[in-house]
Amino acid sequence: MSITGIPIPQAPSALEQYKTLIRHVHGEPVMIRRAMRIAFRSLNPKESIELRDWLEGRYQL
């Protein structure tokens, strides 16, 4: 069985996966807060700061 679509040479990082999740739920305030809470618990401090800066620049929080 083959999977169709765009081949990805490597798996996305946890930070990129959380950014994708937040892009997906950005219209629902409760879901975006849950996604942020989970992300900040599981990411290291440097990635958490990067995610926070990305969120502040992209969305009205």
HTML snippet that shows the backbone in 3Dmol.js (N, CA, C, O; Angstrom):
<script src="https://3Dmol.org/build/3Dmol-min.js"></script>
<div id="view" style="width:600px;height:400px;position:relative"></div>
<script>
const pdb = `
ATOM      1  N   MET A   1       0.836  -1.172   0.000  1.00  0.00           N
ATOM      2  CA  MET A   1       0.000   0.000   0.000  1.00  0.00           C
ATOM      3  C   MET A   1       0.884   1.239   0.000  1.00  0.00           C
ATOM      4  O   MET A   1       1.811   1.349   0.803  1.00  0.00           O
ATOM      5  N   SER A   2       0.599   2.157  -0.889  1.00  0.00           N
ATOM      6  CA  SER A   2       1.382   3.383  -0.922  1.00  0.00           C
ATOM      7  C   SER A   2       0.501   4.558  -0.506  1.00  0.00           C
ATOM      8  O   SER A   2      -0.707   4.573  -0.741  1.00  0.00           O
ATOM      9  N   ILE A   3       1.141   5.529   0.112  1.00  0.00           N
ATOM     10  CA  ILE A   3       0.439   6.730   0.557  1.00  0.00           C
ATOM     11  C   ILE A   3       0.679   7.818  -0.481  1.00  0.00           C
ATOM     12  O   ILE A   3       1.820   8.117  -0.834  1.00  0.00           O
ATOM     13  N   THR A   4      -0.401   8.400  -0.959  1.00  0.00           N
ATOM     14  CA  THR A   4      -0.264   9.462  -1.950  1.00  0.00           C
ATOM     15  C   THR A   4      -0.093  10.796  -1.253  1.00  0.00           C
ATOM     16  O   THR A   4      -0.497  10.951  -0.101  1.00  0.00           O
ATOM     17  N   GLY A   5       0.490  11.744  -1.926  1.00  0.00           N
ATOM     18  CA  GLY A   5       0.688  13.078  -1.362  1.00  0.00           C
ATOM     19  C   GLY A   5       2.121  13.523  -1.532  1.00  0.00           C
ATOM     20  O   GLY A   5       2.880  12.955  -2.317  1.00  0.00           O
ATOM     21  N   ILE A   6       2.469  14.528  -0.799  1.00  0.00           N
ATOM     22  CA  ILE A   6       3.811  15.100  -0.872  1.00  0.00           C
ATOM     23  C   ILE A   6       4.711  14.338   0.084  1.00  0.00           C
ATOM     24  O   ILE A   6       4.428  14.269   1.280  1.00  0.00           O
ATOM     25  N   PRO A   7       5.793  13.767  -0.428  1.00  0.00           N
ATOM     26  CA  PRO A   7       6.695  13.045   0.474  1.00  0.00           C
ATOM     27  C   PRO A   7       7.449  14.024   1.382  1.00  0.00           C
ATOM     28  O   PRO A   7       7.903  15.076   0.931  1.00  0.00           O
ATOM     29  N   ILE A   8       7.573  13.672   2.639  1.00  0.00           N
ATOM     30  CA  ILE A   8       8.294  14.494   3.607  1.00  0.00           C
ATOM     31  C   ILE A   8       9.583  13.757   3.946  1.00  0.00           C
ATOM     32  O   ILE A   8       9.540  12.619   4.415  1.00  0.00           O
ATOM     33  N   PRO A   9      10.732  14.395   3.713  1.00  0.00           N
ATOM     34  CA  PRO A   9      12.006  13.709   3.949  1.00  0.00           C
ATOM     35  C   PRO A   9      12.270  13.373   5.412  1.00  0.00           C
ATOM     36  O   PRO A   9      12.979  12.410   5.705  1.00  0.00           O
ATOM     37  N   GLN A  10      11.711  14.151   6.331  1.00  0.00           N
ATOM     38  CA  GLN A  10      11.901  13.860   7.750  1.00  0.00           C
ATOM     39  C   GLN A  10      10.646  14.281   8.509  1.00  0.00           C
ATOM     40  O   GLN A  10       9.887  15.134   8.049  1.00  0.00           O
ATOM     41  N   ALA A  11      10.443  13.689   9.649  1.00  0.00           N
ATOM     42  CA  ALA A  11       9.265  14.010  10.458  1.00  0.00           C
ATOM     43  C   ALA A  11       9.384  15.435  11.001  1.00  0.00           C
ATOM     44  O   ALA A  11      10.479  15.868  11.360  1.00  0.00           O
ATOM     45  N   PRO A  12       8.273  16.162  11.063  1.00  0.00           N
ATOM     46  CA  PRO A  12       8.337  17.528  11.609  1.00  0.00           C
ATOM     47  C   PRO A  12       8.646  17.499  13.107  1.00  0.00           C
ATOM     48  O   PRO A  12       8.321  16.541  13.808  1.00  0.00           O
ATOM     49  N   SER A  13       9.270  18.553  13.566  1.00  0.00           N
ATOM     50  CA  SER A  13       9.609  18.645  14.996  1.00  0.00           C
ATOM     51  C   SER A  13       8.338  18.835  15.815  1.00  0.00           C
ATOM     52  O   SER A  13       7.278  19.147  15.272  1.00  0.00           O
ATOM     53  N   ALA A  14       8.452  18.647  17.103  1.00  0.00           N
ATOM     54  CA  ALA A  14       7.305  18.843  17.992  1.00  0.00           C
ATOM     55  C   ALA A  14       6.807  20.279  17.905  1.00  0.00           C
ATOM     56  O   ALA A  14       5.600  20.518  17.926  1.00  0.00           O
ATOM     57  N   LEU A  15       7.724  21.236  17.807  1.00  0.00           N
ATOM     58  CA  LEU A  15       7.341  22.641  17.691  1.00  0.00           C
ATOM     59  C   LEU A  15       6.505  22.868  16.437  1.00  0.00           C
ATOM     60  O   LEU A  15       5.474  23.537  16.497  1.00  0.00           O
ATOM     61  N   GLU A  16       6.933  22.325  15.315  1.00  0.00           N
ATOM     62  CA  GLU A  16       6.184  22.475  14.065  1.00  0.00           C
ATOM     63  C   GLU A  16       4.827  21.781  14.143  1.00  0.00           C
ATOM     64  O   GLU A  16       3.850  22.269  13.576  1.00  0.00           O
ATOM     65  N   GLN A  17       4.759  20.665  14.830  1.00  0.00           N
ATOM     66  CA  GLN A  17       3.481  19.976  14.982  1.00  0.00           C
ATOM     67  C   GLN A  17       2.515  20.812  15.813  1.00  0.00           C
ATOM     68  O   GLN A  17       1.327  20.874  15.498  1.00  0.00           O
ATOM     69  N   TYR A  18       3.010  21.459  16.873  1.00  0.00           N
ATOM     70  CA  TYR A  18       2.143  22.322  17.676  1.00  0.00           C
ATOM     71  C   TYR A  18       1.706  23.548  16.888  1.00  0.00           C
ATOM     72  O   TYR A  18       0.564  23.989  17.023  1.00  0.00           O
ATOM     73  N   LYS A  19       2.585  24.104  16.071  1.00  0.00           N
ATOM     74  CA  LYS A  19       2.187  25.236  15.227  1.00  0.00           C
ATOM     75  C   LYS A  19       1.068  24.822  14.268  1.00  0.00           C
ATOM     76  O   LYS A  19       0.118  25.575  14.058  1.00  0.00           O
ATOM     77  N   THR A  20       1.182  23.634  13.693  1.00  0.00           N
ATOM     78  CA  THR A  20       0.139  23.127  12.798  1.00  0.00           C
ATOM     79  C   THR A  20      -1.171  22.942  13.551  1.00  0.00           C
ATOM     80  O   THR A  20      -2.235  23.301  13.045  1.00  0.00           O
ATOM     81  N   LEU A  21      -1.102  22.388  14.747  1.00  0.00           N
ATOM     82  CA  LEU A  21      -2.302  22.208  15.562  1.00  0.00           C
ATOM     83  C   LEU A  21      -2.957  23.552  15.870  1.00  0.00           C
ATOM     84  O   LEU A  21      -4.177  23.681  15.764  1.00  0.00           O
ATOM     85  N   ILE A  22      -2.174  24.539  16.245  1.00  0.00           N
ATOM     86  CA  ILE A  22      -2.714  25.857  16.576  1.00  0.00           C
ATOM     87  C   ILE A  22      -3.312  26.527  15.347  1.00  0.00           C
ATOM     88  O   ILE A  22      -4.350  27.181  15.445  1.00  0.00           O
ATOM     89  N   ARG A  23      -2.669  26.374  14.188  1.00  0.00           N
ATOM     90  CA  ARG A  23      -3.258  26.914  12.950  1.00  0.00           C
ATOM     91  C   ARG A  23      -4.620  26.284  12.690  1.00  0.00           C
ATOM     92  O   ARG A  23      -5.537  26.950  12.209  1.00  0.00           O
ATOM     93  N   HIS A  24      -4.750  25.009  13.007  1.00  0.00           N
ATOM     94  CA  HIS A  24      -5.990  24.278  12.751  1.00  0.00           C
ATOM     95  C   HIS A  24      -7.121  24.722  13.680  1.00  0.00           C
ATOM     96  O   HIS A  24      -8.274  24.772  13.253  1.00  0.00           O
ATOM     97  N   VAL A  25      -6.816  25.044  14.938  1.00  0.00           N
ATOM     98  CA  VAL A  25      -7.864  25.386  15.906  1.00  0.00           C
ATOM     99  C   VAL A  25      -7.919  26.879  16.235  1.00  0.00           C
ATOM    100  O   VAL A  25      -8.587  27.269  17.193  1.00  0.00           O
ATOM    101  N   HIS A  26      -7.230  27.722  15.460  1.00  0.00           N
ATOM    102  CA  HIS A  26      -7.094  29.134  15.833  1.00  0.00           C
ATOM    103  C   HIS A  26      -8.420  29.877  15.949  1.00  0.00           C
ATOM    104  O   HIS A  26      -8.466  30.917  16.607  1.00  0.00           O
ATOM    105  N   GLY A  27      -9.491  29.395  15.345  1.00  0.00           N
ATOM    106  CA  GLY A  27     -10.776  30.075  15.417  1.00  0.00           C
ATOM    107  C   GLY A  27     -11.566  29.761  16.673  1.00  0.00           C
ATOM    108  O   GLY A  27     -12.598  30.381  16.926  1.00  0.00           O
ATOM    109  N   GLU A  28     -11.098  28.811  17.459  1.00  0.00           N
ATOM    110  CA  GLU A  28     -11.811  28.401  18.667  1.00  0.00           C
ATOM    111  C   GLU A  28     -10.946  28.708  19.892  1.00  0.00           C
ATOM    112  O   GLU A  28      -9.968  28.007  20.151  1.00  0.00           O
ATOM    113  N   PRO A  29     -11.303  29.756  20.649  1.00  0.00           N
ATOM    114  CA  PRO A  29     -10.455  30.186  21.779  1.00  0.00           C
ATOM    115  C   PRO A  29     -10.179  29.089  22.806  1.00  0.00           C
ATOM    116  O   PRO A  29      -9.058  28.995  23.306  1.00  0.00           O
ATOM    117  N   VAL A  30     -11.163  28.264  23.132  1.00  0.00           N
ATOM    118  CA  VAL A  30     -10.943  27.212  24.125  1.00  0.00           C
ATOM    119  C   VAL A  30      -9.928  26.200  23.603  1.00  0.00           C
ATOM    120  O   VAL A  30      -9.039  25.776  24.340  1.00  0.00           O
ATOM    121  N   MET A  31     -10.055  25.818  22.356  1.00  0.00           N
ATOM    122  CA  MET A  31      -9.140  24.830  21.779  1.00  0.00           C
ATOM    123  C   MET A  31      -7.724  25.383  21.641  1.00  0.00           C
ATOM    124  O   MET A  31      -6.753  24.659  21.863  1.00  0.00           O
ATOM    125  N   ILE A  32      -7.598  26.656  21.278  1.00  0.00           N
ATOM    126  CA  ILE A  32      -6.250  27.224  21.145  1.00  0.00           C
ATOM    127  C   ILE A  32      -5.580  27.301  22.516  1.00  0.00           C
ATOM    128  O   ILE A  32      -4.374  27.078  22.620  1.00  0.00           O
ATOM    129  N   ARG A  33      -6.339  27.614  23.568  1.00  0.00           N
ATOM    130  CA  ARG A  33      -5.755  27.632  24.916  1.00  0.00           C
ATOM    131  C   ARG A  33      -5.320  26.239  25.344  1.00  0.00           C
ATOM    132  O   ARG A  33      -4.260  26.076  25.947  1.00  0.00           O
ATOM    133  N   ARG A  34      -6.128  25.241  25.037  1.00  0.00           N
ATOM    134  CA  ARG A  34      -5.745  23.860  25.375  1.00  0.00           C
ATOM    135  C   ARG A  34      -4.476  23.451  24.632  1.00  0.00           C
ATOM    136  O   ARG A  34      -3.567  22.859  25.214  1.00  0.00           O
ATOM    137  N   ALA A  35      -4.426  23.770  23.349  1.00  0.00           N
ATOM    138  CA  ALA A  35      -3.242  23.428  22.546  1.00  0.00           C
ATOM    139  C   ALA A  35      -2.002  24.125  23.093  1.00  0.00           C
ATOM    140  O   ALA A  35      -0.928  23.526  23.160  1.00  0.00           O
ATOM    141  N   MET A  36      -2.148  25.389  23.483  1.00  0.00           N
ATOM    142  CA  MET A  36      -1.017  26.132  24.028  1.00  0.00           C
ATOM    143  C   MET A  36      -0.566  25.533  25.360  1.00  0.00           C
ATOM    144  O   MET A  36       0.632  25.407  25.611  1.00  0.00           O
ATOM    145  N   ARG A  37      -1.518  25.168  26.206  1.00  0.00           N
ATOM    146  CA  ARG A  37      -1.178  24.587  27.508  1.00  0.00           C
ATOM    147  C   ARG A  37      -0.408  23.277  27.341  1.00  0.00           C
ATOM    148  O   ARG A  37       0.592  23.047  28.020  1.00  0.00           O
ATOM    149  N   ILE A  38      -0.877  22.430  26.442  1.00  0.00           N
ATOM    150  CA  ILE A  38      -0.200  21.159  26.185  1.00  0.00           C
ATOM    151  C   ILE A  38       1.193  21.406  25.607  1.00  0.00           C
ATOM    152  O   ILE A  38       2.164  20.766  26.010  1.00  0.00           O
ATOM    153  N   ALA A  39       1.279  22.330  24.670  1.00  0.00           N
ATOM    154  CA  ALA A  39       2.564  22.619  24.033  1.00  0.00           C
ATOM    155  C   ALA A  39       3.577  23.133  25.048  1.00  0.00           C
ATOM    156  O   ALA A  39       4.719  22.674  25.073  1.00  0.00           O
ATOM    157  N   PHE A  40       3.169  24.082  25.883  1.00  0.00           N
ATOM    158  CA  PHE A  40       4.112  24.671  26.829  1.00  0.00           C
ATOM    159  C   PHE A  40       4.560  23.668  27.888  1.00  0.00           C
ATOM    160  O   PHE A  40       5.658  23.796  28.428  1.00  0.00           O
ATOM    161  N   ARG A  41       3.739  22.684  28.189  1.00  0.00           N
ATOM    162  CA  ARG A  41       4.146  21.644  29.146  1.00  0.00           C
ATOM    163  C   ARG A  41       5.174  20.697  28.550  1.00  0.00           C
ATOM    164  O   ARG A  41       6.062  20.219  29.255  1.00  0.00           O
ATOM    165  N   SER A  42       5.057  20.422  27.248  1.00  0.00           N
ATOM    166  CA  SER A  42       5.901  19.381  26.665  1.00  0.00           C
ATOM    167  C   SER A  42       7.149  19.905  25.944  1.00  0.00           C
ATOM    168  O   SER A  42       8.092  19.145  25.726  1.00  0.00           O
ATOM    169  N   LEU A  43       7.169  21.179  25.575  1.00  0.00           N
ATOM    170  CA  LEU A  43       8.334  21.726  24.872  1.00  0.00           C
ATOM    171  C   LEU A  43       9.391  22.184  25.870  1.00  0.00           C
ATOM    172  O   LEU A  43       9.093  22.482  27.027  1.00  0.00           O
ATOM    173  N   ASN A  44      10.622  22.232  25.399  1.00  0.00           N
ATOM    174  CA  ASN A  44      11.679  22.767  26.256  1.00  0.00           C
ATOM    175  C   ASN A  44      11.537  24.299  26.304  1.00  0.00           C
ATOM    176  O   ASN A  44      10.825  24.868  25.477  1.00  0.00           O
ATOM    177  N   PRO A  45      12.199  24.975  27.254  1.00  0.00           N
ATOM    178  CA  PRO A  45      12.009  26.427  27.413  1.00  0.00           C
ATOM    179  C   PRO A  45      12.321  27.248  26.162  1.00  0.00           C
ATOM    180  O   PRO A  45      11.624  28.222  25.876  1.00  0.00           O
ATOM    181  N   LYS A  46      13.340  26.876  25.427  1.00  0.00           N
ATOM    182  CA  LYS A  46      13.695  27.626  24.221  1.00  0.00           C
ATOM    183  C   LYS A  46      12.587  27.517  23.172  1.00  0.00           C
ATOM    184  O   LYS A  46      12.210  28.519  22.565  1.00  0.00           O
ATOM    185  N   GLU A  47      12.069  26.317  22.957  1.00  0.00           N
ATOM    186  CA  GLU A  47      10.992  26.122  21.994  1.00  0.00           C
ATOM    187  C   GLU A  47       9.706  26.792  22.461  1.00  0.00           C
ATOM    188  O   GLU A  47       8.942  27.298  21.639  1.00  0.00           O
ATOM    189  N   SER A  48       9.456  26.804  23.772  1.00  0.00           N
ATOM    190  CA  SER A  48       8.273  27.471  24.312  1.00  0.00           C
ATOM    191  C   SER A  48       8.313  28.972  24.023  1.00  0.00           C
ATOM    192  O   SER A  48       7.302  29.568  23.653  1.00  0.00           O
ATOM    193  N   ILE A  49       9.476  29.568  24.193  1.00  0.00           N
ATOM    194  CA  ILE A  49       9.633  30.999  23.902  1.00  0.00           C
ATOM    195  C   ILE A  49       9.424  31.261  22.422  1.00  0.00           C
ATOM    196  O   ILE A  49       8.767  32.232  22.048  1.00  0.00           O
ATOM    197  N   GLU A  50       9.979  30.400  21.576  1.00  0.00           N
ATOM    198  CA  GLU A  50       9.797  30.550  20.128  1.00  0.00           C
ATOM    199  C   GLU A  50       8.324  30.431  19.748  1.00  0.00           C
ATOM    200  O   GLU A  50       7.833  31.198  18.920  1.00  0.00           O
ATOM    201  N   LEU A  51       7.620  29.474  20.349  1.00  0.00           N
ATOM    202  CA  LEU A  51       6.190  29.301  20.072  1.00  0.00           C
ATOM    203  C   LEU A  51       5.401  30.514  20.560  1.00  0.00           C
ATOM    204  O   LEU A  51       4.507  30.989  19.860  1.00  0.00           O
ATOM    205  N   ARG A  52       5.720  31.018  21.748  1.00  0.00           N
ATOM    206  CA  ARG A  52       5.039  32.199  22.281  1.00  0.00           C
ATOM    207  C   ARG A  52       5.218  33.398  21.355  1.00  0.00           C
ATOM    208  O   ARG A  52       4.255  34.106  21.058  1.00  0.00           O
ATOM    209  N   ASP A  53       6.452  33.627  20.898  1.00  0.00           N
ATOM    210  CA  ASP A  53       6.711  34.749  19.990  1.00  0.00           C
ATOM    211  C   ASP A  53       5.966  34.575  18.670  1.00  0.00           C
ATOM    212  O   ASP A  53       5.433  35.540  18.122  1.00  0.00           O
ATOM    213  N   TRP A  54       5.931  33.350  18.164  1.00  0.00           N
ATOM    214  CA  TRP A  54       5.213  33.064  16.921  1.00  0.00           C
ATOM    215  C   TRP A  54       3.715  33.338  17.097  1.00  0.00           C
ATOM    216  O   TRP A  54       3.077  33.931  16.227  1.00  0.00           O
ATOM    217  N   LEU A  55       3.164  32.898  18.236  1.00  0.00           N
ATOM    218  CA  LEU A  55       1.740  33.111  18.514  1.00  0.00           C
ATOM    219  C   LEU A  55       1.409  34.596  18.608  1.00  0.00           C
ATOM    220  O   LEU A  55       0.422  35.050  18.031  1.00  0.00           O
ATOM    221  N   GLU A  56       2.231  35.353  19.333  1.00  0.00           N
ATOM    222  CA  GLU A  56       1.973  36.780  19.508  1.00  0.00           C
ATOM    223  C   GLU A  56       2.034  37.527  18.179  1.00  0.00           C
ATOM    224  O   GLU A  56       1.277  38.472  17.956  1.00  0.00           O
ATOM    225  N   GLY A  57       2.932  37.103  17.305  1.00  0.00           N
ATOM    226  CA  GLY A  57       3.064  37.757  16.011  1.00  0.00           C
ATOM    227  C   GLY A  57       1.975  37.379  15.027  1.00  0.00           C
ATOM    228  O   GLY A  57       1.680  38.136  14.103  1.00  0.00           O
ATOM    229  N   ARG A  58       1.384  36.228  15.216  1.00  0.00           N
ATOM    230  CA  ARG A  58       0.430  35.704  14.224  1.00  0.00           C
ATOM    231  C   ARG A  58      -1.036  35.886  14.625  1.00  0.00           C
ATOM    232  O   ARG A  58      -1.885  36.133  13.768  1.00  0.00           O
ATOM    233  N   TYR A  59      -1.332  35.766  15.904  1.00  0.00           N
ATOM    234  CA  TYR A  59      -2.721  35.778  16.358  1.00  0.00           C
ATOM    235  C   TYR A  59      -2.940  36.815  17.444  1.00  0.00           C
ATOM    236  O   TYR A  59      -2.022  37.160  18.187  1.00  0.00           O
ATOM    237  N   GLN A  60      -4.166  37.306  17.524  1.00  0.00           N
ATOM    238  CA  GLN A  60      -4.573  38.208  18.587  1.00  0.00           C
ATOM    239  C   GLN A  60      -4.937  37.368  19.807  1.00  0.00           C
ATOM    240  O   GLN A  60      -5.964  36.689  19.802  1.00  0.00           O
ATOM    241  N   LEU A  61      -4.123  37.403  20.839  1.00  0.00           N
ATOM    242  CA  LEU A  61      -4.364  36.575  22.025  1.00  0.00           C
ATOM    243  C   LEU A  61      -5.016  37.372  23.128  1.00  0.00           C
ATOM    244  O   LEU A  61      -5.290  36.833  24.200  1.00  0.00           O
TER     245      LEU A  61
END
`;
const viewer = $3Dmol.createViewer("view");
viewer.addModel(pdb, "pdb");
viewer.setStyle({}, {cartoon: {color: "spectrum"}});
viewer.zoomTo();
viewer.render();
</script>
